[in-house]
Amino acid sequence: MKEPQLRIYWNKNDQQDVLTFYVSHILTDGAGFKQLLYLIAKAYSNGASAINSVENKQDVDWLIKLVQQNHRSTGKQTADHPSAPLELPHLKEGSDTVAQFVGTVQLDTTTVAKLVNKTHQVGVTLNDVFMAVFGKAVQRYGQSDSIALACPTDMRQFIGHSEPDVTRVANHTSRYNFDVASAQDESIDDLIMKIHQTMATKKTIKAVF
């Protein structure tokens, strides 16, 4: 809350210069940050005059109208956490060793292409697949027979009209919350289809929080 909203680090090594940008989620979200980076690149490439005509809008009148049109009072909001608490594995008794591990998996282009083709064949999205796999991994930490997740979404998609020379460098992220029944031994294929159908329904009625 007290530090700069945007930090830029310039690291130089033998091969190349590396610019690293850190931005606060208070300032903007992922989509808005992309717009900001494009503006910075355009200004440095073509001069500041290249972005003189660009206007940044932060109004939310369109969002308020959307909420008024689609709000359905259910008495309570769907929580983005499971009904049963999840607990991480306990350290061995008497152990005073604490270690941190960060795993990284990078898919090659061939694997990604196969994954995209498969999702198209069965009529689901990559997002459905990733949420299902993540949900199953998290479910293993508890005995819950349901998977509850929050799926972020960019609300700019609901503005409904194009705006030339207009950016929206602001936080316009909302989320779809869902809680689907899923037995511990349910197949990942069945779970993917269940999540896809749930998300399709929520997107149709714009059930965002």
N, C-alpha and C positions, 0 to 999 in steps of 0.2 A: 504493500500500500504506500510505501514511502520511497521506493526506488524508481528509476526510470522505466517507462512503459516499453521502451524499445532500446535494445542494446545491440551494437554491431562490433564484432571482433574481427580484426584483420590479422591473419596468421600467414607468415611467409616461410616457405621451405625451399629446398633446392629445386623442386620440380615446378611449383606453382604457388600463386597467391590464393588463399582460401578466406572467403568472407563468411562469417557465421552470424546469422540474425536470430535474436531471441526477442519475442514479443509477448507482452502480457495478455492474458485472456480477457482482462478488463478492457483493454483497448479495442480488441477485435477478435474474430474467430479465424479459423483456417481459410475460409473463402475470402474474407476481407483482407487477410494478410497476403494472400496471393495478389490481390489487386494492388496492395501497397507496394509489393516488390516489383510488379510490372511498372508502376509509376516511377519508382526510383530508377529502375533500369532505363526507362524511356528518357527520363530527365538527364541521366548521365550520358546517354548515347546521342541525344539530339538537342541537348540544352534545356534549360528550365522553361523556355518559351513553348516547348512541345507539349507541356501539360497545363498551360494557362487556361485553356477552355474546359478543363476537367472540373466537375463539381462533385464534392463528396456530400452525400445525403445521409443523415442519421435519424430522420423522422421515422416514427412508427405508427403513423395514422393508418396505413394500410394493414398493419398487424392488429391494431385494435379492432378495426372493422372485421377482419377475418375471425378473430376470437368471438366477437359478438354474433357473427353469423353461424358459427359452428360449435359454440359452447353447449355442452349437454351436461347438466348437473346430475351426478350420480350419487351424491351424498358423501363420496370419498374418492380420492385419487388413487390410481393404481400405483403401488410402490414399486420401485425398481430394485427390490431385493427379495430374496426367497422367504417363504413363510417360516421355514426352519433356519436357525442361525448356522452359519458355516464357521468351522474352526480349522485353523492351520495345524499341521502336525506338530506335536509337542517335541521339544528337545529331549534327548535322553537324560534320565535322572542323573544329576551330579555333573553334567557337562557344563563347562564354562566357556566353551568355544563357540563363537558366533561368526559365521561366514556369510558373505553375500555372493550370489551367483546371478549373472545376467546372461541369459541365453539368446542367441540370434540365429534365425533360420532365414536363408535367402533362397528363393526359388529361382531356378534358371528360366530362361525365356521359353524353352520347350515345355517345361512343366506348367508354366503359367498359361500358355496357349492351350494345352490339353484341359486345364481346369476351366478356362473360359468357354471352350467348345462344349464341355460336358454340361455346364450350367445352362447354356443355350439349348441344348438338346432336351433337358428335363424341364425347362421353363422356370428356373429359379435365378437368383442373383448371387454374385460373389459375396455380397453382404450377408445373405441368408446362410451361406456356407460358413463364413467366418464366425458369425454369432452362434451357430449350432456347435461348432467345434469348441469355441471358448466356453459356451454354456456347459457342455459335457465335462470339460476339464474342471471347471469350478464346482460342478455338482459332486465330483468325487470327494470333495472336502466335507461333505455332509451326507445326511440320509434323506434329503428332501426328494420327493417325487414330482417336483416341479422345477422349472428353470425360469428365473425372472431376470430380465436384462433391460437396459435402457439403450436405445439406438438413437444417436444424435442425428439431426437433420438441419439443413440450411433453409431457413424460412424465406430466403430471397426468391425461392422458386414459386412462391405464392403471390408475388407482386403482380404478375399477370401481363406485363408489358415491357418492351425493351426500352432502355434509357441510354441513348448514345452519349458518350462523354460524361457519364455519371458513374461514380463509384459509391460503394457502401462499405467503407472501412469502419465497421462497427461490429458488435457481437449480436448477430441475428441467429444464434443457434438455439434450437429447441430440441425436444426429444420425443420419441415414441416409446412408451413403457409397455411391456408385455410380460405376461406370466402364463406359461403353457405347461400343462401336465405332461410329464415325461418320466416314465419308469427308469430306474437305474440301468436296466439292461435293454432299453429301447435302442434300435439301430440308429446310426447317425443319419442314414438316408430318410427314415421316417421323421426324424426330428427336423431335418432341413425342410421337408415339405410342410410340416406343421408350422414352423416359424414363418415360412414364405406365405402361407395362407393367412396367418395372423397379421403379418405386416401389410399384406395387400388390403385387408379389411380396414386397418387403421389408416392407411394412406388414402383410401377411398373416402372416408368420412373426416379426414384431416384431424385425427384424434391425437393432437400433439400437446405437450405440456411445456 
